[in-house]
Amino acid sequence: MTTQTAKARRSARRLKTDMTRCPRQVEAAQRLRYRVFSEEYGSDLGAQTPGIDADEFDAVCDHLIVTDLDSGELVATTRILHQKDTKDVGGFYSAGEFDLSALERLPGTIAELGRTCVHPDYRNGATISLLWSAVAEYLVERGVDYMIGCASIGMSDGGLKAWRIARHLQTEYLADPAFLVKPLRAMPHLTHTRDSDRPVDVPALIRAYMRLGARVCGEPCWDPDFRCADLLVVLEVSKLAGRYSRHFMRSAS
């Protein structure tokens, strides 16, 4: 996979992406994940090393990183677990939250996207577009047919926001029946209120998933450690390549 570079229009920052398994770069990604998930969002990561979010999946994933060329700082990351590497960790990460048997019956190759996060100072369209462009390139180059991943929604308000966003996404972006899965820990049922009909503010990363062509695979799973609701999403890469190749597969400029 080639390194991509881009100039973020609003901030005049120069950014580049790399796919890596380099221990030093992976550790930098783990530190950013800890900062975002634990320090910012209050997730209980059970960190074995202070300031680092790491688990057994990291060793078998390809890690996509976005770096600010001027400061040298790692500002965004995600990791991709290819199906061929799941035998070393007993399956996909999301199998701990969803019954994936329906997806595992699909013909073709699956890769899982996870632990996606962006430094708060870089949460803009340029950074996210560059990130997804690199993801799309990886999927096509590696012959992936389906990308899956957990799209997380915070539950700091007790779950109403997550419930409303989940309902909206299931209404507008529900996957075909062959892709539907069941959560292993369903969210508590919430009573319909007047606030339930207010417009929803879908998180930027989830909006990006949907723009790529991803679809929601059913009901959300409650993740008590990350204190969020996770929706499993699936992207058929053939549809990505057909509809978005000119936008996401070119080198950003």
C-alpha positions in Angstrom: 0.0 0.0 0.0 1.4 3.4 -1.0 1.8 6.2 1.5 -0.7 9.0 0.9 -0.3 12.7 1.7 -2.8 15.5 1.9 -3.0 19.1 2.9 -5.9 19.8 5.3 -7.6 22.8 3.8 -8.9 24.5 7.0 -5.8 24.1 9.0 -3.1 24.1 6.3 -1.7 20.9 8.0 0.1 18.4 5.9 -0.9 14.9 6.7 0.2 11.4 5.5 -1.0 7.9 6.0 1.0 4.7 6.5 0.0 1.1 7.0 2.3 -0.4 9.6 3.1 -3.2 12.1 6.2 -1.4 13.3 6.2 -1.7 17.2 7.2 1.9 17.7 4.4 3.2 15.4 1.9 0.8 16.9 2.7 2.0 20.4 2.1 5.6 19.3 -1.3 4.5 17.9 -2.0 2.8 21.2 -1.2 5.9 23.1 -3.6 8.0 21.0 -6.3 5.4 21.5 -5.8 5.6 25.3 -6.0 9.4 25.2 -9.2 9.3 23.2 -11.0 6.3 24.6 -10.0 6.5 28.3 -9.1 10.1 29.0 -11.6 11.8 26.8 -14.5 9.3 26.7 -14.0 7.6 30.1 -13.8 4.0 28.8 -12.5 1.3 31.1 -9.8 -0.2 29.0 -8.2 -2.3 31.7 -4.8 -1.0 30.6 -1.9 -3.1 31.6 0.6 -0.3 30.8 -0.3 3.2 31.9 -1.3 5.4 29.0 -1.5 2.6 26.5 -4.6 0.8 25.1 -3.4 -2.6 23.9 -5.0 -6.0 23.5 -4.1 -9.4 21.9 -5.6 -8.3 18.5 -3.0 -5.6 17.9 -0.2 -8.1 17.1 -2.1 -9.6 14.2 -3.6 -6.4 12.8 -2.4 -3.9 10.2 -2.4 -0.5 11.7 -3.3 2.5 9.6 -1.8 5.7 11.0 -2.2 9.4 10.0 0.8 11.6 10.8 1.1 15.4 10.8 4.2 16.0 8.7 5.1 19.3 10.3 4.9 18.1 14.0 5.6 14.4 13.5 2.6 13.7 15.7 0.3 10.7 15.1 -3.2 12.2 14.9 -5.5 9.4 13.8 -5.5 5.6 13.6 -7.5 2.5 12.9 -6.6 -1.1 12.7 -7.6 -3.8 10.2 -7.8 -7.5 11.0 -7.8 -9.6 7.9 -9.8 -12.9 8.0 -6.6 -14.9 7.3 -5.1 -13.7 10.6 -8.1 -14.4 12.8 -7.0 -18.0 13.5 -4.2 -16.6 15.7 -6.7 -14.8 18.0 -9.7 -17.1 17.8 -11.8 -14.9 15.5 -12.8 -11.3 15.0 -13.0 -8.8 17.9 -16.6 -8.1 17.2 -17.4 -11.8 17.8 -17.2 -10.9 21.5 -20.2 -8.6 21.0 -22.3 -10.2 18.2 -23.2 -13.6 16.8 -21.4 -13.4 13.5 -22.6 -16.8 12.1 -24.6 -15.2 9.4 -21.7 -13.1 8.1 -19.3 -16.1 8.4 -21.5 -18.0 5.9 -21.1 -15.4 3.2 -18.8 -16.3 0.3 -15.7 -14.1 0.1 -13.2 -12.6 2.4 -13.9 -10.4 5.5 -11.7 -7.8 7.2 -12.6 -6.0 10.4 -12.0 -2.4 11.1 -11.5 -1.3 14.8 -10.2 1.1 17.4 -10.7 4.0 15.0 -10.0 7.4 16.6 -8.9 10.9 15.7 -7.0 13.5 17.8 -9.5 16.1 18.9 -7.6 18.9 17.1 -7.8 17.0 13.8 -11.5 16.0 13.7 -12.3 17.6 10.3 -13.3 16.4 6.9 -9.8 16.4 5.5 -8.4 14.0 8.1 -11.4 11.6 8.0 -11.4 11.6 4.2 -7.7 10.8 4.1 -8.2 8.0 6.6 -11.1 6.4 4.7 -9.2 6.8 1.4 -6.4 4.7 2.8 -8.8 2.1 4.2 -10.5 1.8 0.8 -7.2 1.3 -0.9 -6.2 -1.5 1.5 -9.5 -3.3 1.1 -9.2 -3.4 -2.7 -5.5 -4.2 -2.7 -6.0 -7.1 -0.3 -8.9 -8.6 -2.1 -11.4 -8.0 0.7 -15.1 -8.6 -0.1 -16.7 -7.4 3.1 -15.5 -4.9 5.7 -17.1 -5.1 9.1 -16.6 -3.0 12.2 -18.2 -1.7 15.4 -19.5 1.9 15.2 -19.6 3.2 18.7 -22.1 5.7 20.3 -21.4 7.1 23.8 -23.9 6.5 26.6 -23.0 9.2 29.0 -26.7 10.4 29.1 -27.9 6.9 30.1 -28.4 5.7 26.6 -31.1 7.9 25.1 -28.8 9.4 22.5 -27.5 6.0 21.5 -31.0 4.6 21.3 -32.2 7.5 19.0 -29.1 7.3 16.7 -29.5 3.5 16.5 -33.2 3.8 15.5 -32.3 6.4 12.9 -29.5 4.3 11.3 -31.7 1.2 11.3 -34.4 3.1 9.5 -32.2 4.7 6.9 -29.3 2.3 6.5 -30.3 -1.3 7.5 -28.4 -4.0 5.8 -30.1 -6.8 3.7 -31.4 -9.8 5.7 -28.3 -11.9 4.8 -26.1 -9.5 6.8 -28.2 -9.2 10.0 -26.7 -10.3 13.3 -27.8 -10.4 16.9 -26.0 -8.7 19.8 -24.7 -10.8 22.7 -25.6 -8.0 25.2 -28.7 -6.1 24.0 -29.2 -2.5 25.1 -31.8 -1.9 27.8 -35.2 -1.0 26.4 -35.9 2.7 26.6 -39.4 4.3 26.8 -40.4 6.5 23.9 -40.3 10.2 25.0 -40.8 13.6 23.3 -37.0 13.8 22.8 -37.1 10.6 20.8 -38.4 12.4 17.7 -35.8 15.3 17.8 -33.2 15.3 14.9 -30.3 13.1 15.7 -26.6 14.1 15.6 -24.8 11.1 14.1 -21.1 11.0 15.1 -18.8 12.0 12.2 -17.0 8.6 12.0 -20.4 6.8 11.6 -21.5 9.3 9.0 -18.3 8.5 7.1 -19.1 4.8 7.3 -22.5 5.4 5.7 -21.0 7.7 3.0 -18.7 4.8 2.0 -21.8 2.6 1.6 -21.8 0.8 4.9 -25.0 -0.6 6.3 -26.1 -1.4 9.9 -26.4 -5.1 10.7 -29.3 -4.8 13.2 -29.6 -4.0 16.9 -26.7 -2.5 18.9 -24.7 -4.2 21.6 -24.1 -2.6 25.0 -20.3 -2.4 25.7 -20.0 -1.7 29.5 -16.2 -1.4 29.3 -16.2 1.3 26.7 -19.5 2.7 28.1 -21.0 2.9 24.7 -23.5 1.2 22.3 -21.9 -0.6 19.4 -23.6 -1.1 16.0 -22.1 -3.7 13.7 -21.7 -2.2 10.2 -20.9 -4.0 7.0 -19.5 -2.6 3.7 -19.6 -4.6 0.5 -16.3 -3.6 -1.1 -17.6 -4.2 -4.6 -20.1 -1.4 -4.1 -17.4 0.8 -2.6 -15.2 0.2 -5.7 -18.1 0.9 -8.0 -19.6 4.0 -6.4 -16.7 5.7 -4.6 -13.5 4.6 -6.3 -12.9 8.0 -8.0 -13.3 9.8 -4.7 -11.6 7.5 -2.2 -9.1 5.5 -4.3 -7.2 8.4 -5.7 -4.2 9.9 -3.8 -5.6 12.9 -1.9 -4.3 16.3 -3.0 
